[in-house]
Amino acid sequence: LLKDAISAAIFYSTRFRIPLILKQVYLDPEQVDEDLVKSITTPALDPNALATFQSLYRAPGRGKLSVNDMMAKLPRELKVLLLWGQEDPWMSPKKADQIMRICDHQGLECEYVPLAAGHCPQDDNPEDLNKNLQRWIQTNFDGVAAS
């Protein structure tokens, strides 16, 4: 019951802080417009949104898996691409460096592409993100779908 009350308080208070939160993670605060805020707040208006959030908040083992644990579960043949915003205030480039060390240790084929972006590189720098993603797909999977 206490977890439900805490999660409800987090859920409802976050809705009012979304514009401020977005301005922290976007390189250009001008990108944080009404449409962006609405695209994030609208799902929270669904009648089942609070119950969904609470079920995630109460989920057993939530937050107990480390990056190492998750990376260890990846199949060795899986290729990994990290398109990482260098100005991300929440997930600093040190996290990408950590993941690359784990990739090396696990024997995974990983590529790290630093981008001039914040937490949302698909919005901050879509040109570079898409160019690198397309290059990586063509390099690693060209012809795979055809076979």
Backbone torsions as a table, in degrees:
resi	resn	phi	psi	omega
1	LEU	NA	-40.9	178.5
2	LEU	-64.1	-41.7	178.0
3	LYS	-61.3	-37.4	178.2
4	ASP	-65.1	-41.3	179.7
5	ALA	-66.4	-42.7	179.0
6	ILE	-64.6	-46.0	-178.5
7	SER	-65.6	-35.6	177.0
8	ALA	-64.8	-41.6	178.3
9	ALA	-63.3	-43.0	177.7
10	ILE	-62.9	-47.2	-177.7
11	PHE	-57.6	-52.5	-175.0
12	TYR	-73.1	-36.2	-179.2
13	SER	-72.9	-31.5	-179.9
14	THR	-64.8	-36.6	-178.4
15	ARG	-54.4	-37.7	-178.1
16	PHE	-80.7	-17.8	-178.5
17	ARG	-96.4	-2.4	-174.1
18	ILE	-55.7	-46.5	179.2
19	PRO	-58.5	-41.1	179.0
20	LEU	-66.4	-41.4	179.1
21	ILE	-62.8	-45.7	-179.5
22	LEU	-62.2	-37.7	179.4
23	LYS	-66.6	-21.0	175.9
24	GLN	-75.6	-32.0	-170.8
25	VAL	-103.0	-14.0	176.3
26	TYR	-93.8	135.9	178.7
27	LEU	-62.1	-42.8	-178.8
28	ASP	-105.8	106.1	-178.6
29	PRO	-59.2	-20.3	178.3
30	GLU	-65.6	-21.7	177.7
31	GLN	-68.7	-21.4	-179.1
32	VAL	-82.4	84.6	-179.5
33	ASP	-109.0	-179.1	-177.1
34	GLU	-60.3	-39.2	-179.9
35	ASP	-63.4	-43.5	179.2
36	LEU	-63.4	-47.7	180.0
37	VAL	-60.1	-43.4	-179.7
38	LYS	-63.7	-38.3	-179.3
39	SER	-64.2	-24.4	-179.6
40	ILE	-94.1	-35.0	-177.6
41	THR	-82.4	-26.9	-176.4
42	THR	-57.3	-46.6	178.7
43	PRO	-58.9	-27.8	180.0
44	ALA	-72.1	-11.8	178.7
45	LEU	-85.9	-10.3	178.6
46	ASP	-60.9	139.7	-178.8
47	PRO	-57.7	-25.6	-179.3
48	ASN	-95.4	2.0	-173.8
49	ALA	-61.5	-46.1	-179.2
50	LEU	-63.0	-44.4	-179.8
51	ALA	-62.0	-38.6	178.3
52	THR	-65.1	-47.2	178.6
53	PHE	-59.3	-43.1	-179.2
54	GLN	-65.7	-37.2	179.0
55	SER	-66.0	-35.8	176.1
56	LEU	-69.2	-40.1	-179.2
57	TYR	-64.0	-35.8	-178.9
58	ARG	-87.5	-6.5	-172.9
59	ALA	-54.7	132.7	178.7
60	PRO	-67.1	140.4	177.3
61	GLY	78.2	5.1	-179.4
62	ARG	-55.2	122.9	176.1
63	GLY	78.6	7.8	-176.8
64	LYS	-91.9	-16.1	177.9
65	LEU	-84.1	128.3	177.3
66	SER	-86.9	168.2	175.1
67	VAL	-57.8	-41.3	178.5
68	ASN	-58.1	-45.5	-179.8
69	ASP	-61.3	-45.7	-178.2
70	MET	-67.4	-42.0	-179.7
71	MET	-66.0	-32.7	179.8
72	ALA	-65.9	-22.8	-179.0
73	LYS	-86.0	-8.3	-179.1
74	LEU	-75.0	139.2	176.2
75	PRO	-66.0	141.9	-176.3
76	ARG	-58.7	-29.2	-177.6
77	GLU	-80.4	-6.7	179.6
78	LEU	-74.0	132.8	176.5
79	LYS	-97.2	140.6	-174.7
80	VAL	-119.8	134.3	175.4
81	LEU	-121.4	124.8	175.2
82	LEU	-108.0	110.5	173.2
83	LEU	-102.0	104.7	-164.5
84	TRP	-120.0	124.9	174.9
85	GLY	-70.9	120.1	-176.4
86	GLN	-71.8	-16.6	179.8
87	GLU	-106.8	19.3	-179.3
88	ASP	-68.4	118.3	-178.4
89	PRO	-75.6	-17.3	-177.3
90	TRP	-99.1	-37.9	-177.7
91	MET	-121.9	84.0	-174.7
92	SER	-65.4	161.3	176.9
93	PRO	-56.2	-21.3	176.0
94	LYS	-61.2	-32.8	176.8
95	LYS	-65.6	-41.2	177.6
96	ALA	-63.6	-41.5	177.1
97	ASP	-60.2	-40.8	178.2
98	GLN	-62.2	-44.4	179.8
99	ILE	-64.3	-39.1	178.9
100	MET	-64.1	-38.5	176.6
101	ARG	-64.1	-40.3	177.9
102	ILE	-64.0	-42.9	177.5
103	CYS	-56.4	-47.5	179.1
104	ASP	-59.1	-46.8	-178.5
105	HIS	-64.1	-38.1	-177.4
106	GLN	-83.6	-9.2	-177.3
107	GLY	76.0	25.3	178.8
108	LEU	-90.1	146.0	176.0
109	GLU	-86.5	108.1	-175.8
110	CYS	-126.0	143.2	174.1
111	GLU	-124.8	135.0	-179.1
112	TYR	-114.7	122.3	178.7
113	VAL	-119.9	106.1	175.8
114	PRO	-72.6	134.9	-179.6
115	LEU	-120.5	148.3	173.2
116	ALA	-76.1	87.2	-174.8
117	ALA	-163.2	169.7	174.2
118	GLY	-99.8	-139.4	-176.3
119	HIS	-72.0	-19.9	-177.1
120	CYS	-120.5	71.4	-175.6
121	PRO	-61.4	-25.7	178.3
122	GLN	-65.1	-23.3	176.7
123	ASP	-99.4	-41.9	-177.9
124	ASP	-68.3	-38.0	-173.6
125	ASN	-146.5	61.8	-175.0
126	PRO	-62.9	-31.0	-178.7
127	GLU	-63.4	-52.1	-179.5
128	ASP	-66.6	-40.5	179.6
129	LEU	-60.2	-50.7	-177.8
130	ASN	-65.6	-39.4	178.6
131	LYS	-60.5	-46.5	-179.4
132	ASN	-70.3	-37.4	178.0
133	LEU	-65.8	-45.4	178.9
134	GLN	-63.0	-42.5	178.5
135	ARG	-60.5	-45.3	-178.2
136	TRP	-64.5	-43.3	178.6
137	ILE	-63.1	-45.7	179.9
138	GLN	-64.0	-38.5	-179.7
139	THR	-68.7	-41.3	-171.9
140	ASN	-96.9	-22.8	-172.2
141	PHE	-132.7	8.6	-179.8
142	ASP	-60.2	122.0	179.5
143	GLY	89.0	-10.1	-178.9
144	VAL	-66.2	-44.0	-178.2
145	ALA	-67.6	-28.1	-177.8
146	ALA	-76.3	-21.3	-175.9
147	SER	-88.9	NA	NA
